[in-house]
Amino acid sequence: MKFIRACMYFNLVSEFGDVPVVTEALSDADQATALTVRAPREKVYTQIVQDLKDVVSSNLPVVQSLANKGRVSMQAANGLLGQVYLTMATTLDPGNAATNLENAKAYLTACYNMRTFANLSDLPFPDVFDANKKGTNPEIIWQIVYVQGDPVYSSNLAANNQAKGETINSMYRSC
C-alpha cells in the first residue's frame, strides 16, 4: 500500500505541486478539514521517499511471477524511487541536486540489475507492443492489471485508450 500511495502522491505532486498529505484514516469532518490542506511539495516528496524506502527495505520478491503480475515487486519499488530522486534533482533545491542524482543512479541501477533478461536485444521488438503478450513481456517492471471479462465493472479508461482493434483490456462496449 505504501508503494501505491507513493506512486499516487508522485503523480499528484508532479501535476499540481503542493497537495494535501494524509497518512492516516480520516474519522470525522473536523479531522478532514485539519489534515486536507496543501503541503509544500518538499514535504510531499519527503513522504514519497519515506514510503518507498519502507517498501525497498521490505521482503517483497525481486520480481513477481506471471500469476502475480500487477503486484508490487522490489524491482518496481527501486525503479519508482530512482525516478522520484531523478525528478527531485531537476525540480527541487539545486543545492541537493548532486545527492539526488547519486541516489537516482543507485536505485535505477538496482532496478536495472533485477531484470529477468540479459539484454534488450534478447526481446523481440514486436513483442513489446503485442497486446496478446502484455502479461508475459519481461520488459514490464510494474503494470496495473484490470479485472477483465465483466462488462458492468469494466474500465472505460482502458477501453478508450487501448490500441485500435484490441479488445482484451476492457469488455466495455458502447451501445
C-alpha positions in Angstrom: 0.0 0.0 0.0 2.9 2.4 0.6 4.1 1.8 -2.9 0.6 2.7 -4.3 0.4 5.8 -2.0 3.9 6.9 -3.1 3.0 6.4 -6.7 -0.2 8.4 -6.4 1.4 11.2 -4.5 4.3 11.3 -7.1 1.7 11.7 -9.8 -0.2 14.4 -7.9 2.9 16.5 -6.9 4.2 16.2 -10.4 1.0 17.6 -11.8 -0.2 20.0 -9.2 2.8 20.9 -7.0 1.7 21.4 -3.4 -1.0 18.8 -2.4 -2.5 17.6 0.9 -0.6 14.8 2.5 -2.8 12.5 4.5 -1.2 9.4 6.0 -3.9 8.3 8.5 -7.6 7.3 8.1 -9.9 10.3 8.5 -12.6 9.6 11.0 -14.6 12.9 11.1 -15.2 16.1 9.3 -13.0 18.2 11.7 -10.1 15.9 11.2 -10.6 16.0 7.4 -10.6 19.8 7.5 -7.5 19.9 9.6 -5.5 17.4 7.5 -6.5 18.2 4.0 -4.6 21.4 3.4 -1.9 21.7 0.8 1.5 20.8 2.0 4.7 22.2 0.3 6.0 19.9 -2.4 9.2 19.3 -0.4 7.0 17.7 2.3 5.2 15.6 -0.3 8.5 14.3 -1.7 9.7 13.5 1.8 6.6 11.4 2.3 7.1 9.7 -1.1 10.7 8.8 -0.3 9.9 7.6 3.2 7.2 5.3 1.8 9.4 3.9 -1.0 12.3 3.4 1.4 10.0 1.3 3.6 9.0 -0.7 0.5 12.6 -1.2 -0.6 13.5 -2.5 2.9 10.6 -4.9 2.9 10.6 -8.6 2.0 8.9 -8.3 -1.4 10.1 -10.6 -4.1 12.6 -9.1 -6.6 10.2 -9.7 -9.5 6.6 -11.0 -9.4 5.7 -14.3 -11.0 3.3 -14.4 -14.0 0.5 -15.3 -11.7 1.1 -12.2 -9.6 1.5 -9.6 -12.4 0.2 -6.3 -11.2 1.6 -6.8 -7.7 4.5 -4.6 -6.5 8.0 -6.0 -6.6 11.4 -4.9 -5.3 12.3 -4.0 -8.9 9.3 -1.7 -9.2 10.0 0.0 -5.8 13.6 0.6 -6.8 12.6 1.9 -10.2 10.0 4.3 -8.8 12.3 5.6 -6.1 15.0 6.2 -8.7 12.5 8.1 -10.8 11.5 10.2 -7.7 15.1 11.1 -6.9 15.8 12.0 -10.5 12.7 14.3 -10.6 13.8 15.8 -7.3 17.2 16.5 -8.7 15.7 18.6 -11.5 12.8 20.3 -9.8 13.7 20.9 -6.1 16.5 22.6 -4.3 19.5 22.9 -6.6 21.9 22.6 -3.6 20.8 18.9 -3.2 20.8 18.1 -6.9 24.1 16.1 -6.8 22.9 14.0 -3.9 19.6 13.3 -5.5 21.3 12.4 -8.8 23.5 9.9 -6.9 20.5 8.4 -5.2 18.6 8.2 -8.5 21.5 6.4 -10.1 21.8 3.9 -7.3 18.1 3.0 -7.2 17.7 2.9 -11.0 20.8 0.7 -11.3 19.4 -1.6 -8.7 16.2 -1.8 -10.7 18.0 -2.5 -13.9 20.1 -5.2 -12.3 17.0 -7.0 -11.2 15.8 -7.6 -14.8 15.0 -11.1 -15.9 16.7 -10.9 -19.3 20.3 -10.3 -20.3 20.0 -7.6 -23.0 17.2 -5.6 -24.5 18.2 -7.1 -27.9 17.1 -10.5 -26.5 13.5 -9.4 -26.5 11.7 -9.5 -29.9 10.8 -5.9 -30.6 7.3 -6.6 -31.9 6.5 -8.5 -28.6 6.9 -5.2 -26.6 3.8 -3.9 -28.4 1.9 -7.1 -28.8 -1.3 -6.9 -26.8 -1.5 -10.7 -26.5 1.9 -10.8 -24.8 1.4 -7.8 -22.4 1.3 -10.0 -19.3 4.4 -12.0 -20.2 6.7 -9.4 -21.5 9.8 -9.4 -19.3 10.5 -5.8 -20.0 7.5 -4.7 -17.9 8.6 -3.6 -14.4 5.1 -2.9 -13.0 1.7 -2.6 -14.5 -1.9 -2.1 -13.5 -3.8 -5.2 -14.2 -7.5 -4.6 -14.8 -10.1 -7.2 -14.0 -11.3 -8.4 -17.3 -14.5 -10.1 -18.5 -17.1 -8.0 -16.7 -18.9 -5.5 -18.9 -20.5 -3.9 -15.9 -17.3 -3.2 -14.0 -15.0 -2.8 -17.0 -12.6 0.1 -17.4 -13.7 3.0 -19.6 -10.2 4.3 -19.3 -8.8 1.1 -20.7 -11.5 0.9 -23.4 -10.9 4.5 -24.6 -7.1 4.2 -24.6 -6.4 0.7 -25.8 -4.8 0.1 -29.2 -7.0 0.1 -32.2 -8.5 -3.4 -32.6 -7.6 -4.5 -29.1 -10.4 -5.8 -27.0 -8.6 -7.6 -24.2 -8.1 -4.6 -21.9 -11.8 -4.0 -21.4 -15.0 -5.7 -22.0 -16.7 -2.3 -22.2 -19.0 -2.0 -25.2 -20.8 1.2 -26.1 -24.5 0.9 -27.1 
